[in-house]
Amino acid sequence: SAQAAVLVAGVAMSAALVNWGLGLIVGALVARDVGKQLAARSIPHHYPLLAAAGYLGLLVWHGGLSGSAPLKVTNAKDVSEVFAGIEIPFDTIPFSDTVLSGMNIIITAGIVILALIFIVLLTPRRDQAQKSFDQFDVPSNRPVEPVVRETIPDWLETTPFLSLLLALPMFVWLADFAVLGTTGSNAIPILPEDAAHSFRAASPNEVNLLFLALGLVMHGTPRRYLCAVDDAVRGCSGIILQFPIYAGIMGMMKYSGLTGEIARGIADMSTDRTLPVYTFFNAALINLFVPSGGGQWAVQGPIAMQAASDINVPFPKMVMAVAYGDQLTNMLQPFWALPLLGITGVKARDIVGYTAVIMIVAAIWIAFGLWLF
């Protein structure tokens, strides 16, 4: 069971470092399928721990390639929108100074290692109470419908030709973008300008296009892809319904000045060594009420960067401090766990005990890393 949980956690965190949504769904699917296989082979296991391991991708995602705050500061347009009316001594901050920095690589690697260690330590012993996969009402996949090709539209929906026809131009454009380094107004510098690599820019648009093309090709036919998207939307229904509510909470916190008062209070009692640490814990608190990386950056980012300017703290470090805080309390905030809970069939109370312990350990490590670097 410990080895299985480590496998699930490792896959989930690795995928989340590429894309947070990928990590969340892949982690849930791997947790479910591993639990199913263990039950089929009568191997003792604790299924809630596997589900908790599948959720750990949300503990590292903001230090990965899809991190909202690091991406937002690489784009001049986004910077001007977030910091409208505020004087800041920078135009953009390259990805190489945030996500690809030595500090982030060390801190994120440390989180991954500590999470894997504590997943093993938290595994119930065989003589302790264990809940197996069979004890949960796990939703099953939609059965594959037989292919019927009576009309031309039926044929188009069930042939890989149309998927390839749609995906090929996307791959051609992405290859041109990667090789020639073509950049548009939303381009984000990932590597320093003098880097030998030609792939130096990306934006959420390019990432989304890549996953759309991969989805079309890997599902084989348009009908399969449509069914997969339909199933995925069902798993995300809780997020779709609740997100406007959290957006309202974010608006109240921002425009009431509450977030600003908290951030300014922290800045007033901070030094250049402690400001990133205090900002990190402040971000962790705000994330409980605003569980959106981009939304939280819009609320907290301007004040955090102004405080950094006032007491001479490196701006990339402050960006990552907010990012780390945002990802930390995902382990307590059940909002982003809704798709995982729907896929695995567990309840939030089944996993939060494990994720909370790992969250505390990660908080200590991150705070130490921010203070040290």
N, C-alpha and C positions, 0 to 999 in steps of 0.2 A: 504493500500500500504506500509506503514511503517513497519507493522508487517511482511508482506511478504518479504520485503527487508532484514529485520533482520534475518528471517529464512534462506533465501538464503545465506547471508553472513556467518551466523553461520555454516551452513553445509559446505560451501566451505572452510572456514578456518580450521575447524576441520579435514576435509579430507586432506587438504594440510599439516597439521602437521604430518600426517601419511606418505604421499607421495605427492610430489609436482604435479606430473602428474595426480594423482587421484583427487586432489583438483581442478585442472584446469578444467578437463572434467566434474567432478561431479557438480562443481559450474555452469558451462555452461548449463548442462542438467537440473538442478534444476531450474535455472533462466528461461529457456525456458518453462518448463512444468508449473511452477507456473504462469507465464504470460499468458499462454494458458488457464489455469483454471480460472484465474481472468477475462479474456475476455469472456469466455463462460458463466460466472455467472454475467456478466455486473457489476463487481465491479471496481470502479475507481482505476487506478494504473498508474504508470509511468514506462514503460517497460525498458527504458535505465538505470534507477536506479537499476532495478533488475539485468540487465546484469553487471553493475558496481559492484554490491554486489557479483555476482558470480565470479568476477575476484580477489576479495580480498584475496583469498588463496595464491596468489603470493606475498602478503605483509608479510606473516608470515612463509613461507615454509622453509627458511634457518635456522630457529630456531627449526625446527622439525626433525623427524627421518630420513628424506632423505636429510638433508643439506649436500651439497658437501664438503665445507671446513671442517666442523667437522668430516666428514667421512674420508676425505683424510689424516688427521693427526693421525688417529687411526691405520693406516696401515703402518708398517715399510717400506714396498716396495714403497708405494706411497710417503712417506716422503723422502726416498732416491732419488726418481726420481725428485720430485719438488725442493728439496734443494740440488741438485747435485752441488758440488763444493763450497758449503757454509757451514761453520762451525756453527752448532746450538747445544745448550746444552741440547737437549732432543732427545729421540728416537721416542716416540709416545706420544700422548696426549689422554687419555681415554675419551670416550663419556660422562662419568659422570662429567667431568670437563668442558664440553662445553654445549652441548644441555641439559643435565640433571642437570646442575648447578642451584643453587638458583638464580643467576643473570639472566640467560636466561629465567627461568620459570617466574620470575616477569616481565621482560621486554616484553616477548611474550604475557603473560596474559594481560598486560596493553595495548598492541597494539590491541588485540582482543576486549577488552572492549571499548576502544576509537573508534575503527572502527564501532562497533555496535551503539554507541551513535551518532556518526556523520552521519551514514546512516539514522537514524531517523531525525536528524536535517536537512539533505539535501533533505528530501522527499518533493516534491512540494505539496502545499496545493491544495485542490480541485478546488478553484477558479483560480488557476494558470494553465498555459498551461501544459497539460499532454499528453504524447504519449503512446497510448495503444498498446498491443500486435498486434492487427489487422492492425496497421498502418505500420508494418514492413513485409518484404518478408522473412519469416522464413522458412528455408529448412525443409522439412518433412522427417521422417524416411523412409527407404526403406521398401516397403510392404513385408510382410512375404510370401514367396513363398510356394505353397502347397507341401507337402511331397510326393515324388514319389519314390517308392522302387521297381525298376524293376531289378536291378542287385545287386550282393553282395557289390560292392563299394558304391552304393546308400544306401544300408541298413546300412553299417558301418558309413557313413557320417551323417545319420539321427537318430542314436540310442545313447542314453546316455551311453551305455555300453563302447564304445570306449573312450569317454571322461573320464569316471571313471577309465578305465584301464590305461590311460595315467597319470591321476592326482594322483591315489593312491600311486604309488612309490614316487612321489614328496612329498606328505604329510607324508609318513612314514619317509623319510629322514629328513624332516624338524622337525618332532616330535622327532626323535633321536637327532638331533642337539640341539633342545630346552631343552630336558630333560637331556641329558648327557653333554651338553656344548661342543660337538665335535668342534674343531677348525682346520681350515686349514691355509695355508700360507697367505690367504687374510682375516683372521678373525679379527674382530674389537671388542675390549673389550667395552661393554656397561656399565657394572656395575663393581664396584671395585672388585679386586681379592678376597677379603675376604667376598664378599656378599654371603648370604645364597642361593640366587637364582642360579639355574644351567644354566639358559639362560643368558649367559654373553657375547655372541659374535654374531655378524652379519656383513654381508658385502652386497654391492649392489647385489652380486650374489644370496644370500639367499632371499633378498627382491624381486628380479625379479622372482625367482623361485616360491615364494609364490603367487605372483599375476598371474603368468601363470597358476598355479594349480587352483586358485580360478576362473579365467576366464573360464577355461575348464568346471568346475563343474557348475558354475552359468549360463552359456549359454546353458547348457543341452546337446547339440550335437556339434560335430566338425563343421558341416556346419554353424550353427548359430554363432559359435565363429569366423569362417573365415569371414563371412559377417560383423560381428561387427568390426573386425580388418580392413577390407577393408573400411568400412565407416569412421573409426577413422583416417585412413591414408589420406583420402580425406580432412578431417578437418585440418590435420597437413601439408598439401602440401606446404603452405607458409613457414613453418619452415624448411621443408626439402630443399627447394630451396634456402632460404636465409642464412641458417646456414654456408655454406662454405664461404659466403661473410664476415660474421662476424668473422669467423675464420681467414680470411686474415687480417682483421682489427686488431684482437688480435695479430697476428704475427708481424705486423708493429709496433704496440705500444710497444711490448715486445723487439723486436730486434733492434729497433731504439733507445732504452734507454729512451723513453719519460716517460713511467710509472715509471721507476726507478728514473728519475730526479724529478718527482712530489713527489714521496714517500720520497725521501731523503730530499727534501726541507721542507716537512712537519715535518719530524723527527728532523731536525735541529732547528726548532722553537718551539718544543714541550717539555712539562714536562711529568712526569709519569702520571699525572692526565689528561692532554689534548691530549696525543698521541692517545689513543683509539678513542676519539671524532673526531680528525682530520682524522684519518685513516678511520673512518666510512664515513665521508663526501667524502673523496677521493674515496672510493670504490663505493659510490653512483654515482659519476661522471663517473668513469670508466665503470660502468655497462651500461651506455647509449651507449657506443661504443662496449662493450664486454658483451652481455647479456647471459652469461653462467657462472653458479656458479663455476663449475670445472675449466673452462678456465680462469676465473678471478682470482681464487686462484693461478693457475700456474703462472700468470703474477705478481700479487701483493703480494702473500703470502710470498715468500722469503725475499723481502725487508721489509715488515711489521714486520716479525719475527726478522730480524736482528736489526731493530730499537728498537723493544721491548727488545732485549738482551742488547743493548747499554745503555738504560736508565732504565732498571730493571722494565719493565711492565710485568705482568703475561701473559704467552703465550696463555692460553685458552681465556683470555679476548680479546686478539688481533685477535684470530681466529674468535670470534663472532663479533668483530667490522667489519671485512671484510664481514662476512656473512650478517649482518644487512644492510650494505651499498648496497650489491648486491641485496637484496630483495626490498629495499626501492624504487628505481627508476624504478622497474617493473611497477609502477603505471603511469609512463610517457612513458616508452619504449613499443611500441605496438607489439614488436616481439612475446612475449609469449602470447599476447592476440589474435593472429590469429586464433587458434582453437575455442576460445570462440566466436569471431566475426562470424566465419563461422557457428557455431551451433545456435547462437541466432539471426543472421540476422541483428545485429546492426553494425554501423560504429564506428571506433575508436573515432571520434569526439563526438559521442553520450555519451561516458562513461568517457572520460578523464577529464572532468570538475569535476566530482565527485571523481574520484580516486586521482586527484591531490590535492584536499583539504585534503583528508584523509592522503595522503602521507606527507603533511606538518605537520599535527598534529603528525603523527607517528615519523617523524624526530626529532621533539622537544622532545618527550618522550624518544626515544632511546638515543639521545645525553645526556639527563639528566641522564638516567640510567647508561650509560657508565662512565660519570663523577662521579656519586655517588658511584658506586661499585668499 
